[in-house]
Amino acid sequence: MGKTDLRVLGQTPLNAEPPCLVELTKHTITPLRLAYARNHSVIKDLASEFDSYTVKIDGEMEGMEEKVLNVKDMIASFPRKVVVAALICAGNRRAKMQENTGKEVRGIKWSEGTIANGRWGGVLLRDILISAGIPEQVDAQKGFHVCFASNVAPCEDDSCYGGSIPLEEVMSKDGAVMLAYEMNDEPLTPDHGFPLRVVVPGYFGMRWVKWVDRITISRNESPNFYQQRDYKMLPECVSSPEKAIKEDWWGRTPAMQRLNCNSVVAHVQCLTLACPDQKTLKVTGYAYSHSPISRVEISADNGETWHEVRITYQEGSWSWSLWEGELVVDIDVDALEWASHGQRNGRSKTKVTVISRAFDQSGSAQDTDCRWNLRGVGFCGVGVGSVEV
């Protein structure tokens, strides 16, 4: 894969995103060349270690058996599962949060392209844990967490990368948490976790641990920095890292896990040019949540009236949703913002802004009043796009 298709925001470690939402949303399944790169460590090429690569399974649950699984043996021993799921960075739209609030946020200033809808192939972690003696009864699973770790390379803020999710999520018969070895019907590439990564459909990407080599069942969440001291939506009052530490906001704020409901406007196009008083706009974009999207709406009057759009793609329970719709806009030059460069071809130009909001099948709605937080994570204010007419 050539990274020339991505806009690089950091070289070491590599962090990059696709620069054009129009190109990104042309594809239902995100091509590898447009799949964003998010790393807290250098990228390790483990091709030469594939035959000997192992994952250790251990923990403090009574009756479980400690295991060391060779990846090749694991692939041969457990059935292959395929799931389509959107991988989304918790910092997606961080730059938009800073722009909307006028307040500085800490972290890479991601735009709105840190999302990749992939077809993941691998082994259900549920099957592996059952083979290690983890009980299938829900009551026995309560209070336990599955802690993932990658000891392949030192990280920016910890000796290794790690995170955790509730054991009940992994063991759910309706879930699809997996150890993946394929992306889009091809073996994982080094920058996406070869030979093995965690896939947690419906969860933010920081829990999809790459190069995973240890899985621990624990009564506590992962102690790793990226579970305890990052990826939390701190309250607005926490204005500095020093205050977060001094007042123990990291300990008092729950870790981000499931995706929130969100939508983004990718493109607004004017379809009619002749009539000066009325324009038809075509609007496209994407949406996602931890549950399938049920409805997306758009507005060209700052939310006074909303119009439902058509969902053109949604696959299974955890993919992104692509959508498109048309709006007829009456041009009132007294109410619209004049473009700064004024006249062209003897006619005045105005800017029309379109916003979007989404709803999912669980009943969640996009929190369009999403507030500022220090790390700029989880931003889900209205999607915004504009066009000059």
Disulfide bonds with the S-S distance in Angstrom:
none
